[in-house]
Amino acid sequence: MAVKKVLAIVLAGGEGKRLMPLTADRAKPAVPFAGFRLVDFALSNLVNSGYLKIVVLTQYKSHSMDQHISQTWRMSTQLGNYVASVPAQQRRGKSWFLGSANAIYQSMNLIVDAAPDIVVVVGADHVYRMDFEQMVQSHIKSGARATVSAVRQPLGMANQFGVIEVDNSVETGVTGAHKISAFVEKPESTPGLADAPDQFLASMGNYVFDTDALVEALEQDAVKSDTKNDMGGDIIPHFVDRGEAFVYDFTTNDIPDATDRDRNYWRDVGTIDSYYDAHMDLISPLPIFNLYNRAWPIYTRNTTSPPAKFVHGEHNAVGAALDSIVAPGVVVSGGVVENSVLSNDVFVGTGARVMDSVLMDGVVVGAGAVVKRAIIDKSVRIPAGATIGVDPELDRARGFAVTESGITVLKKGQIVSVPEAEEIAVAKAAAAATPAALELAIAEHRLSKETMDLVVDNQLTAADAASGRRTSPAAGSVSASDGKAAKIVE
């Protein structure tokens, strides 16, 4: 069988309204994620699959993503490989992209120039690993004209996805490939799978097409008046109606060195809560999604930042990170980071606490400040003694975004005011709590508990000194049950 020529198209023009305020200054696929950008996951999957001719269609606030792609994703032009960022150009009329299908229709010149046999269309706002070559081979062997990748989800989530129903009476002879009988957007209910009645197949937003069939479908869609110009809503139903659409079951996709725990992991990070949860999936000792799989790496921009370091701060306050991911350039100077993800060049000052949070590039956490269950975008400076995420009502009063689940989000460069005395007291009380990871380790060891109490007091005293306050440690911050642990005084 002759090798098929493949062109990959990445749809990266999404606005991402549900990710506000993280998308206030950038497109959704450009949103940082654990030191990467969301678009890096799509591009890495394609490159690892052996596809090195890739175009990225952009539109909404694309500058940071265009810059990232141009600086990061450079291919050998001598071998004819490329990752090209392509903005809306109004080649088919005086309008910008009207939908995902229209984005490809308006960029038809890219398909004509590349002359591929197969077109792979990929979304750019999901976190996962996938070998697209396996999906392409399934597409070819099944005889499909259009193939949709699908991930299994619980039945109760059917109203959140594009739902794929299959015709099991059609034998394809290909593992994981089934003929699609219906493609329904966010139905209230759907039948369960034959081999898993409590699950359904949800579209992942990744597609494989025979080139001539895709071009024909896009041309027909462009002249319709009753279309949303959407790949999932209009183009795939076109193929379903013709009996030419098949599904590719993501559970059959095999990634080298995948663990049983992270095999077939896929996360739609379209909301603040799902974005936060995906970060928390990374940081357990046996992570639900493993960033450290060297056989299928996720690529991003090389940094010039120095290695991360954890050092004592003023008054010998201990700097430490527990159950966390920290990127190059991070400095934890006398503060404590717990259950968090810190991107490049974050600074955590003396006596500060960062808990259950996501901090992006260049965030500064001042002495004695406390950040809890929060997402802090790039270049935010949190003053000494301030709190973020500790008191949701205070956060809302200061104009910070707070989700219904209580996650506080600060946008890129957002100003945080110098705290008043009441907020400083709240910060000190929060900072006095023993980290959960240590609490578990020392629960039955009195001497270790007394030592930890002294360490906490030491950090609070150091935070006071570093931030210019000259106060005694917080009342009750030393909990020596037998009265033998003395408070540290200046």
C-alpha positions in Angstrom: 0.0 0.0 0.0 1.4 3.4 -1.0 2.1 5.8 1.8 -0.6 8.4 2.1 0.3 12.1 2.1 -1.1 13.7 5.2 -1.8 17.4 6.0 -2.6 18.3 9.6 -4.9 21.3 10.3 -5.0 22.6 13.9 -8.1 24.7 14.7 -6.8 27.4 17.1 -9.0 30.4 16.7 -11.3 29.8 19.6 -12.2 32.7 21.9 -12.7 30.6 25.0 -15.3 32.7 26.8 -15.8 30.1 29.6 -12.1 30.4 30.5 -12.3 34.2 31.2 -10.3 36.0 32.5 -7.5 33.7 31.3 -8.6 34.4 27.7 -9.0 38.2 28.2 -5.7 38.8 26.4 -5.1 35.6 24.4 -6.9 32.9 22.4 -8.0 29.8 24.3 -5.3 27.5 22.7 -2.6 29.9 23.8 -3.6 29.7 27.5 -0.6 28.4 29.5 -0.9 25.0 31.1 1.7 23.6 33.5 4.6 25.4 31.7 3.2 24.6 28.2 0.5 26.2 26.1 -2.7 24.2 25.3 -1.8 24.2 21.6 1.4 22.4 22.5 -0.5 19.2 23.3 -2.1 19.1 19.8 1.1 19.9 18.0 3.2 17.4 20.1 0.7 14.6 19.3 0.9 15.3 15.6 4.7 15.5 15.5 5.1 12.4 17.6 2.7 10.7 15.2 5.1 11.5 12.3 3.0 14.3 10.8 5.4 17.2 10.0 3.3 19.4 7.7 1.0 21.3 10.0 -1.0 24.5 9.6 -2.5 26.3 12.6 -5.6 28.4 11.8 -5.8 31.4 14.1 -8.2 34.3 14.6 -9.1 35.6 18.1 -6.3 37.6 19.9 -3.7 35.4 18.2 -0.5 37.4 18.9 0.9 35.4 21.8 0.1 32.1 20.1 1.6 33.3 16.8 4.7 34.4 18.7 4.9 31.1 20.5 4.6 29.0 17.4 7.2 31.0 15.5 9.7 30.8 18.3 9.0 27.2 19.3 7.7 25.1 16.4 10.5 25.3 13.8 10.9 22.4 11.3 13.5 21.6 8.7 12.5 23.5 5.6 15.0 21.4 3.6 12.8 18.4 4.2 9.7 20.3 3.4 8.3 20.2 6.9 6.6 23.1 8.6 4.3 24.3 11.4 2.7 27.5 9.9 0.4 29.8 11.8 -2.2 31.1 9.4 -4.6 33.9 10.3 -8.0 34.6 8.7 -7.3 36.2 5.3 -10.8 36.7 3.8 -9.9 34.6 0.8 -13.5 33.6 0.2 -15.3 36.9 0.9 -15.3 39.8 3.2 -15.9 38.0 6.4 -13.8 36.4 9.2 -14.1 32.8 10.1 -17.7 32.0 10.7 -17.1 28.6 12.4 -14.6 25.8 12.4 -15.7 24.4 9.0 -15.7 27.9 7.5 -12.1 28.4 8.8 -11.0 25.4 6.7 -13.1 26.5 3.7 -11.6 30.0 3.7 -8.1 28.3 3.9 -8.7 25.9 1.0 -5.5 27.2 -0.7 -3.5 25.4 2.0 -5.1 22.1 1.0 -4.6 22.8 -2.7 -0.9 23.7 -2.2 -0.1 20.6 -0.1 -2.2 18.2 -2.2 -2.6 15.6 0.5 -4.5 12.3 0.3 -5.6 12.6 3.9 -6.5 15.7 6.0 -6.3 15.4 9.8 -8.2 18.1 11.6 -7.4 18.6 15.3 -8.7 20.9 18.1 -6.2 22.8 20.2 -7.8 23.1 23.6 -7.6 19.6 25.1 -5.0 17.9 27.3 -4.2 14.3 26.2 -1.7 12.0 24.3 -2.8 10.4 21.1 -1.1 8.6 18.1 -2.9 10.0 15.1 -1.2 7.5 12.8 -3.2 4.8 14.4 -6.4 6.7 13.8 -5.4 7.3 10.1 -4.7 3.6 9.6 -8.1 2.8 11.1 -9.7 5.3 8.7 -8.1 3.8 5.7 -8.8 0.2 6.6 -12.4 0.8 7.5 -13.1 2.5 4.1 -14.5 5.6 5.8 -14.6 9.0 4.1 -14.7 10.7 7.5 -13.6 9.4 10.9 -14.2 11.0 14.3 -12.2 10.1 17.4 -14.3 9.5 20.5 -13.6 9.1 24.2 -15.8 7.1 26.5 -17.7 9.2 29.1 -20.3 8.5 31.8 -23.9 8.6 30.5 -24.7 11.4 32.9 -22.4 13.7 30.9 -24.1 13.3 27.6 -25.5 16.8 27.7 -22.0 18.2 27.7 -20.6 16.7 24.5 -21.2 15.9 20.9 -22.6 12.3 21.2 -21.8 9.6 18.7 -24.2 6.7 18.3 -23.0 3.6 16.4 -24.5 0.9 14.2 -23.1 -2.3 15.6 -24.7 -4.4 12.8 -22.0 -3.1 10.4 -18.8 -5.2 10.7 -15.7 -3.1 9.8 -13.1 -5.7 10.6 -11.1 -2.9 12.3 -10.7 -2.8 16.1 -12.3 0.3 17.6 -13.9 1.4 14.3 -17.7 1.5 14.0 -20.1 3.1 11.5 -21.8 6.2 13.0 -25.6 6.0 12.9 -26.1 9.4 14.6 -24.1 12.5 15.7 -26.1 14.6 18.2 -24.9 17.7 19.9 -25.4 17.7 23.7 -28.6 15.5 24.0 -30.4 15.1 27.3 -29.9 11.4 27.0 -28.4 8.7 24.8 -28.2 4.9 24.7 -25.3 3.2 26.5 -22.6 1.3 24.7 -23.1 -2.4 24.0 -20.0 -3.4 26.0 -20.4 -0.6 28.6 -24.1 0.3 29.2 -23.1 3.1 31.6 -20.9 4.9 29.0 -21.3 6.7 25.7 -18.9 7.9 23.0 -18.1 11.6 23.1 -16.5 13.4 20.2 -13.0 14.6 20.9 -13.1 17.2 18.2 -10.4 15.3 16.1 -11.2 14.2 12.6 -9.7 12.3 9.6 -10.9 12.9 6.1 -10.3 11.8 2.6 -9.2 15.1 1.0 -11.6 15.1 -1.9 -14.6 14.2 0.3 -13.7 17.0 2.8 -13.4 19.6 0.0 -16.7 18.6 -1.5 -18.4 18.8 1.9 -17.0 22.2 2.7 -18.0 23.6 -0.7 -21.6 22.3 -0.2 -21.7 23.7 3.3 -20.5 27.1 2.2 -23.6 27.7 0.0 -26.2 26.6 2.6 -28.2 29.2 4.4 -29.1 27.0 7.4 -25.6 26.1 8.5 -23.5 27.1 11.5 -20.3 26.3 9.5 -19.2 23.9 12.2 -17.2 20.7 11.8 -19.1 18.8 14.4 -22.5 20.4 13.9 -22.6 20.4 10.1 -19.8 18.6 8.3 -19.8 15.3 10.3 -23.7 15.0 10.0 -23.2 15.4 6.2 -21.0 12.3 6.2 -23.3 10.4 8.6 -26.3 11.0 6.3 -24.3 9.5 3.4 -23.3 6.5 5.5 -19.6 7.4 5.1 -18.7 8.4 8.7 -17.0 6.1 11.2 -15.9 6.5 14.7 -12.4 5.7 16.2 -12.6 4.6 19.8 -9.8 6.4 21.7 -9.5 3.4 24.1 -7.8 1.4 21.4 -5.1 4.1 21.0 -1.7 2.8 22.3 0.9 5.2 23.5 4.4 4.0 24.3 5.2 3.9 28.0 1.7 4.9 29.0 0.8 3.8 32.5 -2.3 2.0 33.5 -3.3 5.1 35.4 -2.9 7.7 32.6 -3.7 5.5 29.6 -6.4 7.1 27.5 -6.5 10.3 29.6 -8.3 13.1 27.9 -9.5 16.3 29.5 -11.5 19.1 28.0 -10.2 22.2 29.7 -12.9 24.6 28.4 -14.0 25.9 31.9 -12.0 27.3 34.8 -13.0 24.3 37.0 -11.9 21.7 34.4 -8.7 23.7 33.8 -7.9 23.7 37.5 -8.8 20.0 37.9 -6.5 19.1 35.0 -3.6 20.7 36.8 -4.5 18.8 40.0 -4.4 15.6 37.9 -0.6 16.2 37.4 0.7 16.4 40.9 0.0 13.2 42.7 2.9 10.7 43.2 1.2 8.5 40.6 -0.3 11.2 38.4 -3.5 10.7 36.5 -1.8 12.4 33.6 2.0 11.8 33.4 4.0 14.7 32.0 7.2 12.6 32.3 6.6 10.1 29.5 9.8 10.5 27.5 8.6 8.1 24.8 5.9 10.6 23.8 7.1 14.0 25.0 5.1 17.2 25.1 7.2 19.9 23.5 7.2 23.6 24.2 9.5 26.6 24.1 13.0 26.0 25.6 13.5 28.4 28.6 16.6 30.3 29.5 15.6 30.3 33.1 18.0 28.8 35.6 17.1 25.7 37.7 14.5 26.0 40.4 15.7 26.4 43.9 14.4 26.2 47.5 16.3 28.2 50.0 16.0 29.5 53.6 14.6 33.0 53.9 15.1 35.6 56.5 15.4 34.4 60.1 16.3 30.9 58.6 12.7 30.3 57.5 12.5 27.1 55.5 11.7 27.1 51.8 10.0 23.9 50.6 7.6 22.5 48.0 5.4 19.5 48.8 3.4 17.4 46.3 4.0 20.1 43.6 5.4 20.7 40.2 7.8 23.6 39.8 9.3 24.9 36.6 12.8 26.3 35.9 13.4 29.7 37.4 11.2 29.2 40.4 12.6 30.4 43.7 10.9 29.4 47.0 12.8 31.6 49.5 11.5 30.8 53.0 8.0 30.0 51.9 6.0 26.8 51.6 4.3 25.5 48.4 1.9 22.6 48.7 -0.2 20.7 46.1 0.4 23.3 43.5 1.8 23.9 40.0 4.3 26.8 39.5 5.4 27.8 36.1 8.6 29.6 35.1 10.2 32.3 37.2 7.7 32.3 40.1 9.0 33.7 43.4 7.6 32.8 46.8 8.8 34.9 49.6 9.6 34.4 53.3 6.8 32.9 55.3 4.4 32.8 52.3 2.1 29.9 51.7 0.9 28.6 48.3 -1.7 25.9 48.6 -3.8 24.0 45.9 -3.0 26.6 43.3 -1.8 27.2 39.8 0.7 30.1 39.3 1.8 31.1 35.8 5.1 32.7 34.7 6.6 35.5 36.7 4.1 35.6 39.6 5.6 37.0 42.8 4.1 36.0 46.2 5.3 38.5 48.8 6.4 37.7 52.3 3.7 36.2 54.5 1.1 36.2 51.7 -1.2 33.3 51.3 -2.6 31.9 48.0 -5.1 29.1 48.4 -7.2 27.3 45.7 -6.4 30.0 43.1 -5.3 30.4 39.5 -2.9 33.4 39.1 -2.1 34.4 35.6 1.3 35.8 34.4 3.2 38.7 36.1 0.8 39.2 39.0 2.5 40.6 42.1 0.9 39.7 45.4 1.9 42.1 48.2 3.3 41.0 51.5 0.6 39.8 53.9 -2.1 39.6 51.2 -4.5 36.7 50.7 -5.9 35.2 47.5 -8.5 32.5 47.7 -8.7 32.5 51.5 -11.9 34.6 51.7 -14.0 34.4 48.5 -16.1 37.4 49.5 -13.1 39.6 50.0 -11.8 38.4 46.6 -15.1 39.3 44.9 -15.1 42.7 46.6 -11.6 43.4 45.1 -12.9 42.5 41.6 -11.3 39.1 41.3 -13.1 36.3 39.4 -14.4 33.5 41.7 -16.1 30.4 40.3 -19.1 28.8 41.9 -16.9 26.1 43.3 -14.7 28.7 45.0 -11.7 29.0 42.7 -10.3 32.5 42.6 -8.8 33.6 39.3 -6.5 36.7 38.7 -6.0 37.8 35.1 -2.6 38.6 33.6 -0.9 41.5 35.3 -3.9 42.2 37.6 -3.2 44.6 40.5 -3.5 43.3 44.0 -3.8 46.1 46.6 -1.7 46.3 49.8 -3.6 44.5 52.5 -5.2 46.1 55.5 -4.6 44.9 59.1 -7.7 42.6 59.0 -6.5 40.8 55.9 -3.0 40.5 57.3 -4.4 38.8 60.4 -6.3 36.3 58.1 -3.1 35.6 56.2 -1.2 34.9 59.4 -3.8 32.5 60.6 -3.8 30.7 57.3 0.0 30.6 57.2 0.2 29.1 60.7 -1.5 25.9 59.6 0.8 22.9 59.2 1.0 21.7 55.6 -1.3 18.7 55.1 1.5 16.5 53.8 3.5 17.1 57.0 0.5 16.9 59.3 0.0 13.3 58.1 3.6 12.4 58.6 3.9 13.8 62.1 0.5 13.0 63.5 1.7 10.5 66.0 5.1 12.1 66.8 4.9 14.7 69.6 8.5 15.9 69.2 8.1 16.3 65.5 4.9 18.2 66.1 6.7 20.6 68.5 9.5 21.1 66.0 7.0 21.8 63.2 5.3 24.3 65.5 8.6 26.1 66.0 9.3 26.1 62.3 5.9 27.7 61.6 6.5 30.3 64.2 9.9 31.0 62.8 8.4 31.5 59.3 5.7 33.9 60.6 8.3 35.9 62.5 10.5 36.0 59.4 7.5 37.1 57.2 6.8 40.0 59.6 10.4 41.1 59.4 10.6 40.7 55.6 7.5 42.7 55.0 8.4 45.5 57.4 6.0 44.5 60.2 7.3 44.1 63.7 4.7 42.0 65.4 4.8 38.8 67.5 3.8 35.5 66.0 0.1 34.8 65.5 -1.7 33.9 68.8 -2.1 30.2 69.0 0.3 29.4 66.2 2.4 27.3 68.6 0.3 24.4 69.7 2.7 22.6 72.0 0.3 20.6 74.1 2.6 20.3 77.1 3.7 23.9 77.1 7.4 23.1 76.6 7.7 24.8 73.2 8.6 28.4 73.6 7.5 31.1 71.2 10.1 32.8 69.1 10.5 36.5 69.9 12.5 39.2 68.2 
